[in-house]
Amino acid sequence: MSDSFEAHAFGVHGGMHAGAGDINNIYYLLRTESFGASPRRQPTDELRWLRRRFVEPAGLGKARDVLETFRTVFLDGLPGSGRIAGAKMLLWELGDDRRQIHELVLQENENAPRIDRSHIGDGDLVWLDLSRVAERQWDEVQDELSPLRATVHDHDAHLVVVLPAKTGHLGSALDRYRIEIQRPAVEEVLARYLLAEDIPRPVPLPPLRFLDADRRMEEVDKYVRLIRRARDERREGSFMAWCEEAFRALSRQARDVAKQVAELTAGPQRALLLAVAMLHGAHADVIYRADASLLTAVAHPCENSPLLERVPLDQRLKEIGAEVDPSGSVQFEELDYDAALRSYFWAHMPELRDALQDWVKQTADSPDLSAGERRNLVERFTEQCLSERYRPTLVSLVEQWTADPTTTRKMEAAAVVVRHGLRDEQQARSFRRQIYNWARTDSLSQRLAEVIIVACRDEMMARHPDEALVRLHHVARRERGTRARETLIELVSRAPRLRRQMLTRLTDPKFVPGRWPRDIELFLQLADPEALTDPGRRDHAPITESTVRQQLATGWSLVFARRPHDVWTSTIRRWLHVAAEDERHRHALLDVLVGGGEAEASVLARLYAITCERKAWAPLGDLVIQDINAVWGARTA
């Protein structure tokens, strides 16, 4: 499989709207069904999709043995050998419902380790992709691999590291864990993809022009998708006819598009070409209006002939090689011709780009478009702007669509841009950085905050939960509602290591604890005594760690100093209830509470008074008095 392969989970469901007008509901995108599949299931769905198409490369069996025995394996091989797909499959085989599969990401902070080992939790299944690191980066990262492996072992986790090509010797301590894999035969991969798509094929595969060249695995994926489309859209023909049409779409379209655009010199013809390419599959009425608005956007002179003397739309479509199907949808006759046209106009007519951006911004908000048509339009424009050169265009669009006054349609369009960027293998890191920059903006609008929350919840949580946590925390500090905080708590509740990470952010001096008032509310929700005393898969409750107890005491001291007792009393009662029931962790819970309130005699008195509210808590009162005496005795000694 290809190192550049990435599986995606699709499916978008819109909301219901009864009546006229826009729904200006800032929580529209945050509803449970807003982006289809639950984010908790996305990794499983993607890996199951990959598993059905995976052909095991030579050497993966040895890698499996090393991973199971030593918890870490380094996958080596040439680009295209299947290292990343192999890494995911090795971890998938070890997975269960209680173990989190996620990716480690190299950190960019100066004077800090490139690998944050705190991102590895108990029993986690993680992979680290180093396949594209530059030589300078590799020298930095290599020194951190031994400590990383030790952390993995300490947490009973498993790690697969995808090495850069030709890394050379890893060192005597690590080289024994390196396994080289070889790319599987393209014919085998093609056969497996066809089987997964339920495309009937001769056995063995006949000679195919596609196989005459050395193919990367992403080309196999695209080729099979085109074969499937040829089968589904044509609804007739043979396997060889589908394959031939798919091959033409892969190999000849750039030349055919250039020839057609050169022949169609009239502005209205080219506008219709581009409108159909951007809205391919949309209803003819949508194409008609979009074509007219595109001509306006490029300041093309209006047609002055009487209405009844104008060329009918179906004839104009025929002139450009498009047709209206029985359902009223417009499509090009040639398979995937729309994608080639979009790429041609963007690359070879740069003077159109600004006008095209304005047209997309306007059209995406048109009530004429269905949710699917709007999504397709925005995704197709986003695809053209993913490179670093054009990414500011997408940033600008998202900010404009989420600026007040906005509409649900604009919000959906903004969310589509961000989601599409996060799912692009080459550009996802840049989009995560952009979300970070937005999240730290003090003037962050509620609308843009909602888009960020949805992106973190439905995309980043699945593969990069640590980065999602940081971005949600920044939004939660600045939002006027509670949605980011609720989403953040949901994320933290899934993994004890994320709770530890969040406690660090709320109490470590380098994060200036207490600077943000909303951090107090966050702490009170994170200070869940049931979660803190849960022993987990390794029989190791977080509150048994001295670092966690110190963080909790610091957090409670901030709560006691900055909030009245009626705010925190209910949480204290929960702590006392758990302390009364859980003898194993009773002293740790009470020590934290007394340690947090040691600077405030009134708080300690209030704490003792609460223990007297219930007969079952009476023994706790004696322990609290003992802790208070110990604390004050130490202070006066």
C-alpha positions as CSV (number, residue, x, y, z in Angstrom):
1,M,0.0,0.0,0.0
2,S,1.1,3.6,-0.5
3,D,2.7,5.7,2.1
4,S,0.5,8.6,1.0
5,F,-2.7,6.6,1.5
6,E,-5.4,8.0,3.8
7,A,-8.8,6.6,4.5
8,H,-11.7,8.9,5.0
9,A,-15.2,8.6,6.5
10,F,-17.9,10.3,4.5
11,G,-21.5,11.2,5.1
12,V,-23.0,14.5,5.9
13,H,-26.6,15.0,7.1
14,G,-28.3,18.4,7.1
15,G,-30.9,19.8,9.4
16,M,-34.6,20.1,9.1
17,H,-36.2,23.5,8.3
18,A,-39.9,24.0,8.2
19,G,-40.9,27.4,6.8
20,A,-39.3,30.3,5.0
21,G,-36.2,32.2,5.9
22,D,-32.8,31.4,7.3
23,I,-32.1,29.6,10.5
24,N,-29.6,31.8,12.3
25,N,-28.8,29.2,15.0
26,I,-25.2,29.3,16.2
27,Y,-25.5,25.8,17.5
28,Y,-26.8,24.3,14.3
29,L,-23.5,22.6,13.4
30,L,-23.1,21.2,16.9
31,R,-26.1,19.0,16.9
32,T,-25.3,15.3,17.4
33,E,-26.2,14.4,13.8
34,S,-24.5,17.4,12.1
35,F,-21.7,15.5,10.5
36,G,-23.0,12.0,10.2
37,A,-21.0,9.3,11.9
38,S,-20.1,9.6,15.5
39,P,-16.5,10.8,15.9
40,R,-15.9,7.9,18.3
41,R,-16.5,5.4,15.4
42,Q,-14.5,7.2,12.7
43,P,-11.1,5.5,13.3
44,T,-12.8,2.1,13.3
45,D,-14.7,2.8,10.1
46,E,-11.6,4.1,8.3
47,L,-9.5,1.2,9.4
48,R,-12.1,-1.3,8.5
49,W,-12.3,0.3,5.0
50,L,-8.6,0.0,4.7
51,R,-8.5,-3.6,5.9
52,R,-10.8,-4.7,3.1
53,R,-8.4,-3.3,0.5
54,F,-5.1,-4.1,2.2
55,V,-2.6,-6.5,0.6
56,E,0.1,-7.4,3.1
57,P,3.6,-6.4,1.9
58,A,6.5,-8.8,2.3
59,G,8.1,-8.4,5.7
60,L,5.0,-7.3,7.5
61,G,4.8,-10.7,9.3
62,K,8.2,-10.1,10.8
63,A,7.1,-6.6,11.9
64,R,4.0,-8.1,13.5
65,D,6.2,-10.5,15.6
66,V,8.5,-7.7,16.7
67,L,5.6,-5.4,17.7
68,E,3.9,-8.1,19.7
69,T,7.1,-9.1,21.5
70,F,8.7,-5.7,22.1
71,R,5.8,-3.3,21.8
72,T,7.7,-1.2,19.2
73,V,8.6,-1.8,15.6
74,F,10.3,0.5,13.1
75,L,9.0,0.1,9.5
76,D,11.6,0.7,6.8
77,G,11.2,0.6,3.1
78,L,11.1,2.6,-0.1
79,P,8.3,5.2,-0.8
80,G,5.2,3.4,-1.9
81,S,6.0,0.1,-0.1
82,G,3.0,0.4,2.2
83,R,4.6,1.5,5.5
84,I,1.8,3.8,6.7
85,A,-1.0,1.4,5.7
86,G,1.0,-1.4,7.3
87,A,1.5,0.6,10.5
88,K,-2.3,1.1,10.8
89,M,-3.1,-2.5,10.1
90,L,-0.6,-3.8,12.7
91,L,-2.2,-1.6,15.3
92,W,-5.8,-2.5,14.1
93,E,-5.0,-6.1,14.7
94,L,-4.2,-5.4,18.4
95,G,-7.2,-3.1,18.9
96,D,-10.3,-3.4,21.0
97,D,-13.0,-1.1,22.2
98,R,-10.9,0.1,25.2
99,R,-7.7,1.0,23.4
100,Q,-7.3,4.2,21.6
101,I,-5.6,4.2,18.1
102,H,-4.1,7.6,17.2
103,E,-1.2,9.3,15.6
104,L,1.8,11.0,17.3
105,V,2.7,14.3,15.7
106,L,6.1,16.0,15.8
107,Q,6.0,19.1,17.9
108,E,7.0,22.5,16.5
109,N,7.9,24.4,19.7
110,E,11.5,25.6,20.0
111,N,13.6,24.4,22.9
112,A,11.2,21.5,23.5
113,P,11.3,17.8,22.5
114,R,10.1,17.0,19.0
115,I,8.1,14.1,20.4
116,D,5.7,14.8,23.3
117,R,5.7,11.5,25.2
118,S,2.8,12.6,27.4
119,H,0.6,11.9,24.4
120,I,1.0,8.2,25.0
121,G,-1.6,6.8,27.5
122,D,-2.0,3.4,29.1
123,G,-2.6,0.7,26.5
124,D,-2.6,3.2,23.6
125,L,-2.0,2.0,20.0
126,V,0.0,4.8,18.3
127,W,1.9,5.4,15.1
128,L,4.5,8.0,14.3
129,D,5.0,9.0,10.6
130,L,8.6,10.1,10.0
131,S,8.5,9.2,6.3
132,R,8.7,12.9,5.1
133,V,11.0,14.4,7.7
134,A,14.0,16.3,6.4
135,E,17.5,15.2,7.2
136,R,18.0,17.9,9.8
137,Q,14.7,16.9,11.5
138,W,15.7,13.3,11.5
139,D,18.9,14.0,13.4
140,E,16.8,15.7,16.1
141,V,14.1,13.0,16.3
142,Q,16.5,10.0,16.3
143,D,17.8,10.9,19.7
144,E,14.3,10.8,21.1
145,L,13.4,7.4,19.9
146,S,14.9,5.4,22.8
147,P,13.1,7.5,25.4
148,L,9.9,7.2,23.4
149,R,10.2,3.4,23.3
150,A,10.7,3.4,27.1
151,T,7.5,5.4,27.6
152,V,5.6,3.0,25.4
153,H,6.8,0.1,27.4
154,D,6.0,1.8,30.7
155,H,2.4,2.4,29.6
156,D,1.8,-1.1,28.1
157,A,1.2,0.7,24.8
158,H,2.3,-0.3,21.3
159,L,4.1,1.9,18.8
160,V,4.8,1.7,15.1
161,V,7.3,4.2,13.7
162,V,7.4,4.7,9.9
163,L,11.0,5.6,9.1
164,P,12.3,7.9,6.3
165,A,13.7,6.1,3.4
166,K,17.4,5.3,3.7
167,T,17.8,6.3,7.3
168,G,20.9,4.2,7.8
169,H,21.9,2.6,11.1
170,L,19.5,3.3,14.0
171,G,22.0,2.4,16.6
172,S,22.6,-0.9,18.4
173,A,19.8,-0.3,20.9
174,L,17.1,0.1,18.2
175,D,18.2,-1.5,15.0
176,R,17.0,-4.9,16.2
177,Y,13.4,-3.5,16.0
178,R,13.7,-2.3,12.4
179,I,12.0,-4.3,9.7
180,E,12.1,-3.6,6.0
181,I,8.9,-4.2,4.0
182,Q,8.5,-4.6,0.2
183,R,5.6,-3.2,-1.9
184,P,3.0,-5.8,-2.9
185,A,2.4,-6.4,-6.6
186,V,0.1,-3.8,-8.1
187,E,-2.0,-6.5,-9.7
188,E,-2.8,-8.0,-6.3
189,V,-3.8,-4.6,-4.9
190,L,-6.0,-3.9,-7.9
191,A,-7.7,-7.2,-7.5
192,R,-8.3,-6.6,-3.8
193,Y,-9.8,-3.1,-4.5
194,L,-12.1,-4.5,-7.2
195,L,-13.3,-7.1,-4.8
196,A,-13.9,-4.6,-2.0
197,E,-16.0,-2.5,-4.5
198,D,-18.0,-5.6,-5.6
199,I,-16.9,-5.1,-9.2
200,P,-17.1,-8.4,-11.1
201,R,-13.8,-9.1,-12.8
202,P,-12.3,-12.0,-14.8
203,V,-9.9,-14.3,-13.0
204,P,-7.0,-13.9,-13.6
205,L,-7.1,-10.2,-14.6
206,P,-6.8,-9.7,-18.3
207,P,-4.1,-7.4,-19.7
208,L,-4.9,-3.8,-18.8
209,R,-3.3,-0.7,-20.1
210,F,-3.3,0.7,-16.6
211,L,-0.8,-2.0,-15.5
212,D,1.7,-1.2,-18.3
213,A,3.3,1.4,-16.1
214,D,4.7,1.3,-12.6
215,R,1.8,2.6,-10.4
216,R,1.7,4.2,-7.0
217,M,-1.1,2.9,-4.8
218,E,-3.1,6.1,-4.8
219,E,-3.4,5.7,-8.5
220,V,-4.9,2.3,-7.9
221,D,-7.5,3.8,-5.6
222,K,-8.4,6.5,-8.1
223,Y,-8.5,4.0,-11.0
224,V,-10.9,1.7,-9.2
225,R,-13.1,4.6,-8.2
226,L,-13.3,5.5,-11.8
227,I,-14.1,2.0,-12.8
228,R,-16.9,1.9,-10.3
229,R,-18.3,5.2,-11.6
230,A,-18.2,3.9,-15.2
231,R,-20.1,0.9,-14.1
232,D,-22.7,2.8,-12.0
233,E,-23.2,5.7,-14.4
234,R,-23.2,3.8,-17.7
235,R,-25.2,0.9,-16.3
236,E,-24.1,-1.2,-19.3
237,G,-21.0,-2.5,-20.9
238,S,-18.3,-5.0,-19.9
239,F,-15.5,-5.0,-17.4
240,M,-13.0,-4.2,-20.1
241,A,-15.1,-1.3,-21.3
242,W,-15.3,0.2,-17.7
243,C,-11.5,-0.2,-17.3
244,E,-10.8,1.4,-20.7
245,E,-13.0,4.4,-19.8
246,A,-11.4,4.8,-16.5
247,F,-7.9,4.6,-18.1
248,R,-8.9,7.4,-20.5
249,A,-10.0,9.5,-17.7
250,L,-6.7,9.1,-15.9
251,S,-4.4,9.5,-18.9
252,R,-5.9,11.7,-21.6
253,Q,-8.1,14.3,-20.0
254,A,-5.6,17.1,-19.5
255,R,-4.9,17.1,-23.2
256,D,-8.5,16.9,-24.2
257,V,-9.5,19.7,-21.9
258,A,-6.8,22.1,-23.3
259,K,-8.0,21.3,-26.8
260,Q,-11.7,22.0,-26.0
261,V,-11.0,25.3,-24.1
262,A,-8.9,26.5,-27.1
263,E,-11.8,25.7,-29.5
264,L,-14.5,27.2,-27.4
265,T,-13.5,30.9,-27.4
266,A,-16.8,32.5,-26.6
267,G,-17.2,33.8,-23.0
268,P,-20.6,32.2,-22.4
269,Q,-19.4,28.8,-23.6
270,R,-16.4,28.9,-21.2
271,A,-18.6,30.2,-18.4
272,L,-20.9,27.2,-18.9
273,L,-18.0,24.9,-19.0
274,L,-16.7,26.1,-15.7
275,A,-20.1,26.3,-14.0
276,V,-20.9,22.7,-15.0
277,A,-17.4,21.6,-13.8
278,M,-17.9,23.3,-10.4
279,L,-21.5,22.0,-10.0
280,H,-21.2,18.7,-11.8
281,G,-24.2,16.6,-11.1
282,A,-26.4,19.5,-10.0
283,H,-29.9,20.2,-11.3
284,A,-30.1,22.0,-14.7
285,D,-31.9,24.9,-13.0
286,V,-29.0,25.4,-10.6
287,I,-26.5,25.2,-13.5
288,Y,-28.5,27.8,-15.5
289,R,-28.5,30.4,-12.6
290,A,-24.9,29.6,-11.6
291,D,-23.8,30.2,-15.2
292,A,-25.5,33.6,-15.3
293,S,-24.0,34.6,-12.0
294,L,-20.6,33.5,-13.1
295,L,-20.8,35.8,-16.2
296,T,-21.8,38.6,-13.9
297,A,-18.8,37.9,-11.6
298,V,-16.4,38.1,-14.5
299,A,-18.1,41.3,-15.8
300,H,-19.0,39.7,-19.1
301,P,-21.4,41.7,-21.2
302,C,-25.0,40.6,-20.9
303,E,-26.8,39.0,-23.8
304,N,-29.3,41.4,-25.3
305,S,-31.2,39.2,-27.6
306,P,-34.9,38.5,-26.9
307,L,-35.6,35.5,-24.6
308,L,-37.3,33.4,-27.2
309,E,-34.4,33.9,-29.6
310,R,-31.8,32.6,-27.2
311,V,-30.2,29.1,-27.6
312,P,-31.9,26.6,-25.3
313,L,-29.9,25.3,-22.4
314,D,-29.8,21.7,-23.6
315,Q,-28.3,22.7,-26.9
316,R,-25.7,24.9,-25.1
317,L,-24.8,21.9,-22.9
318,K,-24.4,19.7,-25.9
319,E,-22.0,22.1,-27.5
320,I,-19.7,21.7,-24.5
321,G,-20.1,17.9,-24.2
322,A,-22.6,17.8,-21.3
323,E,-26.1,16.5,-21.1
324,V,-29.1,16.5,-18.8
325,D,-30.0,13.0,-17.5
326,P,-33.6,11.9,-16.9
327,S,-33.6,13.3,-13.3
328,G,-32.6,16.7,-14.5
329,S,-29.0,16.6,-13.4
330,V,-26.2,17.9,-15.7
331,Q,-23.1,15.8,-16.3
332,F,-20.3,15.7,-18.8
333,E,-20.3,12.7,-21.2
334,E,-16.7,11.9,-20.4
335,L,-16.0,10.3,-17.1
336,D,-14.3,12.6,-14.5
337,Y,-14.1,15.4,-17.1
338,D,-15.3,17.9,-14.6
339,A,-12.2,17.4,-12.4
340,A,-9.8,18.0,-15.3
341,L,-11.7,21.2,-16.3
342,R,-11.5,22.6,-12.8
343,S,-7.7,22.0,-12.7
344,Y,-7.2,23.5,-16.1
345,F,-9.1,26.7,-15.5
346,W,-7.4,27.2,-12.1
347,A,-3.9,26.5,-13.4
348,H,-4.0,28.2,-16.8
349,M,-6.4,31.2,-16.3
350,P,-5.1,32.8,-13.1
351,E,-7.0,36.0,-13.9
352,L,-10.2,34.2,-13.1
353,R,-9.3,33.2,-9.6
354,D,-10.5,36.2,-7.7
355,A,-13.8,36.3,-9.6
356,L,-14.2,32.6,-9.1
357,Q,-13.7,33.0,-5.3
358,D,-16.4,35.7,-5.2
359,W,-18.7,33.5,-7.3
360,V,-18.2,30.5,-5.0
361,K,-18.8,32.7,-1.9
362,Q,-22.1,33.9,-3.4
363,T,-23.3,30.7,-4.9
364,A,-22.7,28.6,-1.7
365,D,-25.2,30.8,0.0
366,S,-27.8,30.4,-2.7
367,P,-31.1,28.7,-1.6
368,D,-31.2,27.1,-5.1
369,L,-28.6,24.6,-4.1
370,S,-29.3,21.5,-2.2
371,A,-27.1,20.5,0.8
372,G,-25.2,18.0,-1.4
373,E,-24.7,20.5,-4.3
374,R,-23.4,23.1,-1.9
375,R,-21.0,20.6,-0.3
376,N,-19.7,19.5,-3.7
377,L,-19.2,23.0,-4.9
378,V,-17.2,24.0,-1.8
379,E,-15.1,20.8,-1.7
380,R,-14.2,21.3,-5.4
381,F,-13.1,24.9,-4.9
382,T,-11.2,23.9,-1.7
383,E,-9.4,21.2,-3.7
384,Q,-7.9,23.9,-6.0
385,C,-6.8,26.0,-3.1
386,L,-5.1,23.4,-0.8
387,S,-1.5,24.3,-1.7
388,E,0.3,26.8,0.5
389,R,0.2,29.4,-2.3
390,Y,-3.6,29.6,-2.3
391,R,-4.5,28.6,1.3
392,P,-5.1,32.3,2.3
393,T,-8.0,32.2,-0.1
394,L,-9.7,29.5,2.0
395,V,-8.9,31.2,5.3
396,S,-10.5,34.4,4.0
397,L,-13.6,32.5,2.8
398,V,-14.1,30.8,6.2
399,E,-13.7,34.1,8.0
400,Q,-16.2,35.8,5.6
401,W,-18.7,33.0,5.8
402,T,-18.7,33.0,9.6
403,A,-18.8,36.8,10.0
404,D,-22.0,38.4,11.2
405,P,-24.6,38.5,9.7
406,T,-24.3,34.9,8.5
407,T,-26.7,32.1,7.5
408,T,-26.8,28.4,8.0
409,R,-25.7,27.9,4.4
410,K,-22.6,30.0,4.9
411,M,-21.8,28.1,8.2
412,E,-22.1,24.8,6.5
413,A,-19.8,26.0,3.7
414,A,-17.2,27.2,6.1
415,A,-17.3,23.8,8.0
416,V,-16.9,22.0,4.7
417,V,-13.7,23.9,3.9
418,V,-12.1,23.1,7.2
419,R,-13.2,19.5,7.2
420,H,-11.8,19.0,3.7
421,G,-8.5,20.6,4.6
422,L,-8.2,18.4,7.7
423,R,-8.8,15.3,5.7
424,D,-6.1,16.1,3.1
425,E,-3.0,14.2,3.9
426,Q,-0.6,16.8,2.5
427,Q,-2.3,19.9,4.0
428,A,-3.9,18.6,7.2
429,R,-1.1,19.8,9.5
430,S,-1.3,23.4,8.0
431,F,-5.1,23.4,8.6
432,R,-4.6,22.2,12.2
433,R,-2.2,25.1,12.7
434,Q,-4.7,27.5,11.2
435,I,-7.4,26.3,13.6
436,Y,-4.9,26.8,16.5
437,N,-4.3,30.4,15.3
438,W,-8.1,31.1,15.1
439,A,-8.7,29.5,18.5
440,R,-6.2,31.8,20.2
441,T,-7.8,34.9,18.8
442,D,-9.3,37.1,21.6
443,S,-11.9,38.5,19.2
444,L,-12.9,35.0,18.1
445,S,-16.5,35.2,16.9
446,Q,-19.1,32.7,18.1
447,R,-19.7,31.5,14.5
448,L,-16.1,30.7,13.8
449,A,-15.8,29.2,17.2
450,E,-18.6,26.8,16.3
451,V,-16.8,25.7,13.1
452,I,-13.7,25.1,15.2
453,I,-15.6,23.0,17.8
454,V,-17.2,20.9,15.0
455,A,-13.7,20.4,13.4
456,C,-12.2,19.3,16.7
457,R,-15.0,17.1,17.6
458,D,-15.7,15.3,14.3
459,E,-12.2,15.3,12.8
460,M,-9.3,16.0,15.0
461,M,-10.6,14.0,18.0
462,A,-10.4,10.8,15.9
463,R,-6.8,11.1,14.9
464,H,-5.1,13.9,16.9
465,P,-6.9,14.1,20.2
466,D,-4.1,16.0,21.9
467,E,-4.2,18.8,19.4
468,A,-8.0,18.8,19.5
469,L,-7.7,19.3,23.3
470,V,-5.5,22.3,23.0
471,R,-7.7,24.0,20.5
472,L,-10.9,23.4,22.3
473,H,-9.3,24.7,25.5
474,H,-8.4,28.0,23.8
475,V,-11.9,28.3,22.4
476,A,-13.5,27.4,25.8
477,R,-11.6,30.2,27.5
478,R,-13.0,32.8,25.0
479,E,-16.5,31.6,24.2
480,R,-19.6,33.1,25.7
481,G,-21.5,29.8,25.7
482,T,-20.5,26.4,27.0
483,R,-20.3,24.3,23.8
484,A,-16.5,24.2,23.6
485,R,-16.3,23.3,27.3
486,E,-18.8,20.5,27.0
487,T,-17.0,19.1,23.9
488,L,-13.6,19.4,25.8
489,I,-15.0,17.5,28.8
490,E,-16.3,14.8,26.4
491,L,-12.9,14.4,24.9
492,V,-11.1,14.3,28.3
493,S,-13.5,11.7,29.7
494,R,-12.3,9.2,27.1
495,A,-8.7,8.9,28.3
496,P,-7.0,9.4,31.7
497,R,-3.9,10.8,30.0
498,L,-6.0,13.6,28.4
499,R,-7.3,14.5,31.9
500,R,-3.7,14.7,33.2
501,Q,-2.8,16.8,30.2
502,M,-5.7,19.2,30.9
503,L,-4.9,19.4,34.6
504,T,-1.4,20.4,33.6
505,R,-2.8,23.2,31.4
506,L,-5.0,24.4,34.2
507,T,-2.4,24.4,37.0
508,D,1.2,24.5,35.6
509,P,2.8,28.0,36.2
510,K,3.9,28.2,32.5
511,F,0.2,28.3,31.5
512,V,-0.6,31.1,34.1
513,P,-3.2,29.3,36.1
514,G,-6.2,31.4,37.0
515,R,-5.6,34.0,34.3
516,W,-8.7,32.9,32.5
517,P,-11.9,32.9,34.6
518,R,-13.4,30.0,32.6
519,D,-10.5,27.7,33.6
520,I,-12.1,27.6,37.1
521,E,-15.3,26.1,35.7
522,L,-13.3,23.7,33.6
523,F,-11.4,22.5,36.6
524,L,-14.5,21.9,38.6
525,Q,-15.8,19.7,35.8
526,L,-12.5,17.9,35.3
527,A,-12.2,17.2,39.1
528,D,-14.5,14.2,38.8
529,P,-13.7,12.0,41.8
530,E,-15.1,8.9,40.1
531,A,-12.8,9.3,37.1
532,L,-9.8,10.2,39.3
533,T,-10.2,7.1,41.4
534,D,-10.9,4.7,38.5
535,P,-8.0,2.2,38.4
536,G,-8.3,1.7,34.6
537,R,-6.8,-1.2,32.6
538,R,-3.5,-1.1,34.6
539,D,-5.1,-0.9,38.1
540,H,-3.6,2.6,38.5
541,A,-5.9,5.4,39.5
542,P,-4.8,8.9,38.5
543,I,-5.1,10.2,42.1
544,T,-2.4,7.8,43.3
545,E,0.1,9.9,41.4
546,S,1.8,12.6,43.4
547,T,1.9,14.9,40.4
548,V,-1.8,14.6,39.8
549,R,-2.5,15.2,43.5
550,Q,-0.4,18.3,43.5
551,Q,-2.2,19.6,40.4
552,L,-5.6,18.9,42.0
553,A,-4.5,20.8,45.2
554,T,-3.4,23.7,43.1
555,G,-6.7,23.7,41.2
556,W,-8.7,23.6,44.3
557,S,-6.7,26.5,45.8
558,L,-7.7,28.6,42.8
559,V,-11.3,27.6,43.2
560,F,-11.4,28.4,46.9
561,A,-9.7,31.7,46.4
562,R,-11.8,32.9,43.4
563,R,-15.3,31.4,43.8
564,P,-17.8,31.6,46.6
565,H,-18.6,28.4,48.5
566,D,-22.0,28.0,46.9
567,V,-20.2,27.4,43.6
568,W,-17.9,24.6,44.8
569,T,-19.9,23.0,47.6
570,S,-21.7,20.5,45.4
571,T,-18.4,19.2,44.0
572,I,-17.0,18.9,47.5
573,R,-20.0,16.7,48.4
574,R,-19.3,14.4,45.5
575,W,-15.7,14.1,46.6
576,L,-16.8,13.2,50.1
577,H,-19.3,10.7,48.8
578,V,-16.6,8.9,46.9
579,A,-14.2,9.1,49.8
580,A,-16.8,7.5,52.1
581,E,-17.3,4.7,49.6
582,D,-13.7,4.2,48.4
583,E,-11.5,3.3,51.3
584,R,-8.5,2.6,49.0
585,H,-8.4,6.3,47.8
586,R,-10.0,8.0,50.8
587,H,-6.9,9.6,52.2
588,A,-5.7,10.8,48.8
589,L,-9.0,12.5,48.2
590,L,-9.1,14.3,51.6
591,D,-5.4,15.2,51.4
592,V,-6.1,17.0,48.1
593,L,-9.0,19.0,49.5
594,V,-7.2,20.0,52.6
595,G,-4.1,20.9,50.7
596,G,-6.1,23.1,48.3
597,G,-7.7,25.0,51.2
598,E,-4.7,25.2,53.6
599,A,-4.3,29.0,52.9
600,E,-7.9,29.7,53.9
601,A,-9.0,28.9,57.4
602,S,-12.6,29.6,56.5
603,V,-12.4,27.1,53.7
604,L,-11.1,24.4,56.0
605,A,-13.8,25.2,58.5
606,R,-16.4,24.9,55.7
607,L,-14.9,21.6,54.5
608,Y,-15.2,20.1,58.0
609,A,-18.8,21.4,58.3
610,I,-19.8,19.6,55.2
611,T,-18.5,16.3,56.5
612,C,-21.0,16.7,59.4
613,E,-24.0,16.9,57.1
614,R,-24.4,13.1,56.8
615,K,-23.8,10.4,59.4
616,A,-22.0,8.3,56.9
617,W,-19.4,11.1,56.5
618,A,-18.6,11.4,60.2
619,P,-15.4,9.3,60.0
620,L,-14.3,11.7,57.2
621,G,-14.6,14.6,59.6
622,D,-12.0,13.0,61.9
623,L,-9.6,12.5,59.0
624,V,-10.1,16.1,57.8
625,I,-9.2,17.4,61.3
626,Q,-6.1,15.2,61.3
627,D,-5.1,16.5,57.9
628,I,-5.7,20.1,58.9
629,N,-3.7,19.7,62.1
630,A,-0.9,18.2,60.0
631,V,-0.9,21.0,57.5
632,W,-1.0,23.8,60.1
633,G,1.5,22.0,62.2
634,A,3.9,21.9,59.3
635,R,3.3,25.6,58.6
636,T,4.0,26.7,62.1
637,A,7.0,24.3,62.8
